[in-house]
Amino acid sequence: GIINSVYNVAVDMEGPGIDLVLASSPNFLEFHFDEGMDSLSLVLCSLSFAPSLTVQNRYILGEYPTLMTVQFNETITPSQLYTYTINPIADCWMNSIGRNGEFILPEQPQKGDIIINEILQNPLNGGQDWIELYNKSEKVVNLKDWQMANFDNDTIDNFKTISSNYLLQPNDYVVLGKDSNFVKENYPFSIPGKFLFTELPSYNNDSGTVYVVYNSEIIDNVSYLDAWHFKLLDNTDGVSLERIDPNGEASSSFNWHSAAEDFGFATPGRKNSQYLPAVSNGTITLTNEVFSPDNDGFEDIMQLSYALSEPGLLAKAQIYDEQGRLVRTLFSNEYLGTEGVFYLGWH
């Protein structure tokens, strides 16, 4: 019996905007507008692109559409940056304007292109778990329909799907979770604009496995332990685990460390505070993956060959067990030539 809560007779005086420009293979481009459009303006507007693309068809549905799909004669090159100009376009109030911007056709990822780079499985009170991904490839990747999962009931389970489009650029980061405001308020080194809202499965504080899945393929997974944290920390609540080397082994305790206190114990959306890529000064080759020094004549000795990129280097060789405990130091401060051979066996 009263006026509607959304009653508004104010005249719209602003031109329409473009929420999203999304390319899809092989030669389609979608313009998503932020309001209902005058369909005739979309039919008649000029479209130009660089590098050059020629329009074959325009698909416009409805009297006041919010979507226009363009089909090109040429195929779009994946991960190539294109610019567009569309002019003039008008909304249903006939506010006319021209717009320009950029778009990229995402590529199909492969295993290892996107990695789990930071894990916050034990949040502060009032916070939520979050996972940071890093694109270490040269591809632009759309994260829509990607899934996060955990390990439950002896299988990969509890899949949560990313429902929105998000183009992850090469050498860039994205933080997945439900409460970006809490993260930005409590971690001063977080980067705004690097957050993507999505549901996550539950990750246990003490141990668990994080899976990233796309098209039923595991892109990356990390089986973590809370014991990976820096041993002198009195409290690990709200402290993230950071991957040290993006190219290092995913589930190795030697490749993870607590985020630095100087960086607020987490670096969501940016390079890790503990980032330390492996430096290669040459190559090391083993004759076989395992050896059994039991003097039975089969794989009793392993040959280790090395070839270094420069002379005058010192080496230290140690053997650890699967729990990371030192078993034996083979040699220390050994002066190496540019190439040589060591033999490992039982003495």
N, C-alpha and C positions, 0 to 999 in steps of 0.2 A: 503493500500500500504506500510505499515511499519511492523516491527517485532511485534509479539503479545506481549501484556503487561504482559502476564503470562509465556512467553517463559523462560524455565529453563532447561539446559542440565546438571546441577550438579548431580553427582551420589549420591544416598542415601546410606550412610554408617552406619546409625543407625538402631538398631533393633526395631521391632514394640513395641508399648505400648498398654496397656489396659485402655480404658476410663471408663468402667463401667462393674461391675459384678452384675447381677440382678437375684435374686432367685424368683421363682413364684411357687405357690402351684399346685399340691402337691409335685412334684419331678423334677422340671425343673430348669436349671441354664443357663443364657445367658452371654456369653463373648462378649463384644463390643470392637473391636480393633480400634486404631486410624488411620489405613491405610489399604489398600487392602492387603490381606494375600495370601500366597501360600496355596491353599486348601489341597494339599497333606500333608503338614507339620501338618495341623490341624487333618487330619485323623490319622496320625502316632504318634503324640506327646503323651507322657505319662501324665496322670492326677492322682493326689493323693489328698486326702482330710482328714482333721481331725476336728471333729470326722469322722470316716470312712464312706465313701459312695462309692458304686460300680456303674460304668457307664454301663447303659443298651444300650443307643443309642447316636450317635452324629449326629446332623442335620447341614449340611453345604451346602449353596446354592451359586452357581456361581463359576467362575474360580478364582476370586480375592475377596473373601467375606470379609466383615467387621464384620460379626456376626457368632458365633457358639453357637448352643443350645445343651446342654447336658441333657439327661434324666437318672435318677438314678433308681436303683431297689428299694431303700428305700425311704420313705417319709422324707422330710426335716422338722426338728423341728422348729416351729416359734420362733423368737427372740433368737435362739441359735447361738452363734458366731462360724463360721466355717473358717478354713484356707484352702487354695488351693495352689498347685504347678503345673504349666504347663510347660513342657520342652521336646524338644526344639520346638519353633514355628518360622516361617520365613515369611517375607513380600515378595512382588512380586519382590524385588531386591535380594531375597535370603539371606538377613541379618537374621541370626539365633540367638535366645536368649531364655532364660528361665525366667519365671515370677512367682511371688507368691503374695498372698494377702489374704484378708478376705471377707466374705459375710455373710449376715443375711437374713432370710426370714421374711418380714414384717408381722404383724398381722392385723386383721380387728379391727378397733377402735370401741368403743362404746361412746355414749353421755357422755361427761364429761372427757374423756381421754385427749383430747387436749382442752386447754382453751385460750381465748383471754387474754393476760397478760399485754399488753401495747398498747396505742393508740396515734398516732400523727395525729390528724385531722386538725390541724391549723399550717401548716409548715411555716418555714422561707421563705422569698422572694427567689424564684428560686428553692425551694424544692418541694417535693411531699409528699402526705400522705403515711404513712406506718403503718403496724399492726404487732405486735409481738405475736407469738403463743408459748405456753409452753406445753410440754408433761409431764403431772404429773403422767402418768401411768408407768408400767414396760414393756410396749410393744414398739417394734420398728415399726414405722408407716410410710408408703410411702404416701407422700402428693400429688402424681400425681392424677389428676382428681378431687381434692378437689376444692371447689368453695367458693369465697367470694361474699357477696351480701350486699345490704342495703334495707331500707324500703322506697318505693316510690309508689305513686298512690294507697295507702291503701293496699299494698301487699309487700311481699318479692320480690325484683326485682333487675335488673342490675347485673346478675350473671357474674363473671369473673372466668375462670377456670385455675388452675395451670396445665401447659402442660408438665412439665419436672419431672423426677423422683427425689425425695429428701427423704432420709431416716432420719426421725426425731427420735433421740435416746431418751430413757427414761431420764427424768429430764433434758431435753435440750431445747434450745430456737431456733427459727428461725424468721427472720424479712422478711416480705413480702412487696414488693413495686417495683417501677420502677427505682429508682436512688440510688443505694447503695453507689456510690462514694460521692454524696452530703452528705449522712448521715454520712459516716465515716469521712469526712472532717470537719463536723460541730459538731459532738458529740464525744469528745475524749475518752469516755468510751465504745464506741461501740466495738464489737468483730468481727474482720474479719473472714470470713468463715461461718458466721451464717446468710447470706443473700440469699434470693431466689427471682430471678426476676419474677414478675408476675404483670399483670394489676390488678388494684383495682377499684371498683366503687367509685364514688364521695361521700365523707363524709363531711357533712356540719360542719362549724366551731362551731356554737352555740349548736347544738343538732343533734342527729342521732342515728342509730342503725347499729351495725356491726354484720353480720351473718357469721358463718363458717358452710358450708354444705358439706356433703359427702353422696353419694348414696341417694339423696333426703331427708336425715335426717339432722336436725339442730344439730350439735355437740356442739355449744356454740353460744350465742348471748349476746351482751351488748348494752343497750340503754343508751347512755352517754349524759351528759350536760356539756357545757363549765363552768357552775357555780360550777362544782365539784372541780375546781382548787383552790389552796390556795388563800384565800381572800385578802392577803396582796401583791399579785403579781400585779405590775402595768401593765404588758404586758404578755399575755400568748402565743404570737406568738412563735412557735418553742418549746413549753414546752409540754412534753408528759404527758398523764394521766397513772399512774401506778396502777396496781391491788395490793392491800395490802396483801391479803390472797388468795392464789390460790384455796383454798377450800371454800372461802366465797361466798356470793351471788353475782352473776355476775353483776346485774344492780343496786346494792345498792350504794348510794352516800357515805356511811360509809366505803365502801371497795375500794375506789379509792382516789388517791391524786396526786398532781403535783409531778413530779420527782424532786429530790433535786438539788439545785443550785450547791452544791459541786460536783455533778456528771454530770454537764453540762446540766441539765434539761432534760436528757433522758439517758436510759441505754439499747440501742438496742443490743440484743443478749446475755444478761447476767442477773443475778438476779437483781430484781428491787431495787432501792435505798430505797424505802418505804416498802420493804418486811417485813411483821410482821405476822407470822402465829398465828392463835388462839391457846392458851394454855388451855388444858383441865385439870381441877382439880377434875372432877367428872361428875355427870349427873344431869340434871334437867328435870322433867317430868310434863306436864300439863294435867289436866283431859280432857280438850277440847281446840280446837284451838281458839275459840272466846267465849266471855261472854257478856251478855246484862244486866247490873245492873239496871233494871227498876222495880224490885219488883213484877214481874208477875209470879214468881215461876218457870220460865224456864231459866236456865243458868244465874241466877243472880250472882252466885259466881263461881270463878275459883280457883281450888286447885293447888298449885305449890309445888311439892315434890322435895327434893334434897338429893343427896348422894355424899359426898365428899371423896376424896382419902386421906385426912389428916386433923387432927384437928387444931383448932386455927386460922381459916381463918375469915376475916372480909368481909362483903357484903354491897353493895349499890344497891338499886333497884329503877329504874326510869321508867316512862311511857312517850313515845313520840308519837306524831301523825304521820300520813303518810308523812308529809312534814319535818319530823325530828325535830319538835319543842317540847321542854320539856313541858309536861302537868302537871306532878306531881312527886315529890320525895316521894316514899313510906317509905323508911328508909335509913339511912346512917351509915356506920361503925357499922353494926350489927354483934355481935359476934355469929358465927355459930357453932353448933355441927357437928359431922360427917354426920348426916342425920336429916331431919326435914321436916316440912310442913308450907307453908304460904297460906293464903286465901285472894283472891282479890275480892272486891265487892264495893258497894257504901255505904258510911257512911256520 
